[in-house]
Amino acid sequence: MADEVVRYEVDGVIARVTMNRPEYGNAQNSAMTYALDDAFYRAAADDDVAVVVLAGAGKHFSGGHDIGTPGRDIGTSFDRRAGLWWDHVGKLGGESRYAREQEVYLGMCRRWRELPKPVIAQVHGACIAGGLMLAWVCDLIIAADDAFFADPVVRMGIPGVEYFAHPWVMGPRQAKEFLYLGERISAARAYELGMINRVVPRERLADEVTTVAGKISAMPRLGLALTKKAVNQAEDAMGLQVGMDSVFGLHHLAHAHNAEVGSD
């Protein structure tokens, strides 16, 4: 299990899904994306699992997309799962990038958001850019007091990560400040903004998540699933899905511009 990019463990009614690239800050390559998908599918199918916890091994929850480690696999084909777009490998320009990111980023995150069991993000250390997407698809975010959050991609000329939930998770004006500055915000500040549910001392993080998961697991399964669906539908009615689609287009305009004027 030490060699796996995602660890899957079951403790009673709790499935623990742990990103396991600690030497790279759990940077998310496509191998990790598909391993996460396998783990979430496994948890959804297991009738004994009531709650899922998403965590990161090592010092950080997630440093974001893999844009430079030896395990970067941007040119590798994978089975298409999140949508019906064709394989990006062998395609040119925007066609390749759009097809890949529609699958491994936006599509996968939307898929995971609909997992019909409660999912808790257990966040410590860095939660940066693509790491935000992984936390935001979870129903609850419980963070250690050493956690910090940032989306610095405006420095690259890109208007935020692919799963653009910023105005919904922190409000429009705070989203602008978060993106315009690209600076880290602390767990305490994220709590003030309503982006996360709880902040606890680092040494108590795992125990706090386990306690909350245990309380949730006592609720009826269908009741939880329908409640999750109800809140998600209300969020969608507030424009989340349509907003994401429109910003995904802007995201790829930025990629195309970068490729036109530089090396991207």
N, C-alpha and C positions, 0 to 999 in steps of 0.2 A: 504493500500500500504506500510505502514511502516514495516510490517512483511514480505514482499516479498523479496527474495534474489536478484531480479532484478526488477527495476521499469521501466515502459514503459510509456512515455508521448509524445504527439504530440503538437508541437507549430507551427502552420501554415504548412509550407512545411518541417519542421525539426522534425524527430523522435529522441527523447533522450532516450537512453538506459543506465540506471545507475546501476552499481553493488552496492548492498545494504547489505553488511555485514561489516559496518564500525567498529564495535567492534573488528573485526579480520583482519583489514586492507584489507578488500575485498578479503580474501583468497578464492581461487576458488575450491569449492567442486563440485561434479557431479550435485547436485541440481542446482547450479548456471550455470553450463555448459548448461544444458538442458533448463533452463530459458532464457539464452542468445540466444540459438537457436530459441526458440519460439519467442522472441522479434525480432530477425533479419528476421525471416520468415514473421512476421506480417508487418514489415516495407517494405519488398520486395513486399508484396501483395497489399499494400495500394497505389493506384494510386495518392493520394494526397501528399504522402511523396516523396520528391526529394533527401534529404540528411539525413544520419543517423549519430548521434553523440554517441560515447561510452565514458562514464565517470564513475567515482567512487565516492560514497558517503563518507563523513567523511574526515579524514586527508590524505588519500592515494588513489591513483588510484588502485593499486593492489600489495599486498605483495607476490603474486605467488600462487602455488598450496597449498591446505589445507593439511598440513602434521601433524596436531596435535590439531585442535580445537574440541570442543564437537560436532560440526556439520560435522565432517569428515565422509564421507559415502562410503568409498572405498569398503565395502562389500555389497553394495546395487545394485540390478539389475535395469536397466533402459531400455526403449525402444531403440533398436539399430537404429540409423539414419545415421551416417556418413559412415558406411560401412556394410559389410555382415559377419564380424567376429561374432562368437557365444558369448554368455554371459560369462563374466569372473567369475561370482559367482559359487563356487563349483569346480572350476578347481584348479590345483596344480601348484606351481612353476612358471616358465617362461610363461607357457600357459595362466595363469590367468592375469599376469601383462601385457603381450604383447597384449592380446585381449582388456583389459580395456584401455590401453594408446593409442592403435590404434584408439579406438572409441572416448574417451572423450578429448584427447589432440590433437594428430596429425590430426586425421580425422575431428574433429570439426573445427579446425583452418583452414584447407584447404577449408572446406565447406564455412566458413564465408568469406574467401578471395575472393570467387567468387560471393558474393552478387552483383547483377548488378546495384547497386546504390552507389554513393560515400559515404565512411564512414570515419569520422574524429575521431581520438582518442584525447580526452581532458584530458591531463595527469597532475596531480599534486602530490606532495609527492613521495612516493615510487612506482617504477615500477620494480619489482624484479622477476627474473627467469620466472615462469609461467605468470607473468604480462607482460613480454616482448612479449610473444606470442600473447596476446590479443591486444597489441598496434601494433605489426608488421603486423597483418592481415588487419589493417586499411590502407586506401589510403594516408591519411595525418596524421601527429602527431603534434599537437600544445601543447606545454608544458609551464607550469608556471615556473618561475625562481627558485621555491623551489623544482622542480622535480629532482629526481635522478634515475639512472638506474644501475642495477647490475645483473649478472648471476653467483652466487657464488657456483654452484653445483659441480665444479671441486674438491672442498674441500670434497665432498662426493664420489669422485672417478668417477664421471659421466661427460661425455664430452659435457655438455650443455643441455639445455632443449629440449623437444621432437620435437618442431617445430624449426628446426635448420636453422635459416635464417641469422645467424651472419655474414658470409663472404660477403653476398649480401647487408646487410643493413649498414655495416661499413667498408668493405674491409678486405682482409685476414689477414694482419699484425695487424691491430687494433683489429680484432676479437680474435687473439691469445693473445694479451695483456689483453683484456677485460676478457677472460676466464682464462688465466694463473694466473692473480692476483686476480680475483674475487672481485675487489674493486668497490666501487660506482664511477660512473662518473656523473658529473653535467649536467643539461640541456644545459648549454653553451657549454660544451665539446661534448655532443651528437649532438648539432647543427653543430659544427666544423667538426664532422665526417660524416655529411650528414644523420644521422639516424633520425632526426626530422626536421620538416619544419620551425617552428617558436618558439621563446621563448618570453614570455611576463610576465609582473608583475602578481603575483598571483591574485590580485584583478581585473585584466582585462581579465583573462583567458576565462571565460564564454562568455563575450561580444565579444572577438576576434574570438572565435569559431563560434559564431552566425553570425558575420559579414562575415566570410569566407564562411560559409554554405549558407548564403543568396546569395552571389555572384555566387557560384557554381549552386545554384538552378535555376538561370536564364538561364542556358544553356539547350539545347534540351536533353531530357531524353535519347533517343537512342544514340545520339552523345556521351554523358557521358558514357553510358554502353559500347559502342564499344571502346572508348578510354581506359577505364579501362581494357577491355579484351586485347587490343593491348599491353599495357604496361606489363600486367601480362604474356602474351605469350612471350614477349621479355625476361622477367626475367626468365621464364621457359627455354627458349632456351639457356640462360646462365648457366643452370645447376641446378636451384633451386630445382625442384622436385626430380631429380635423387639424388642430394646431400642430400636432406632431408631423402630420403629412406635409403641411405647407412648409414647415421649417426644414424638413428633410430635403426638400427641393432647394432651399437656400443653402443648406449645408453642402450640397453637391455643386451648386453654382460656385461656392467658395473654393472647393477642390479644383474645379475646372479653371477658375481664375489663377490659382496658384500654379497649376500645371502650365498655363499659358505664359505667365510672366517669370516663372522660376523653375526650380526643380521639385516643388511640392514637398 
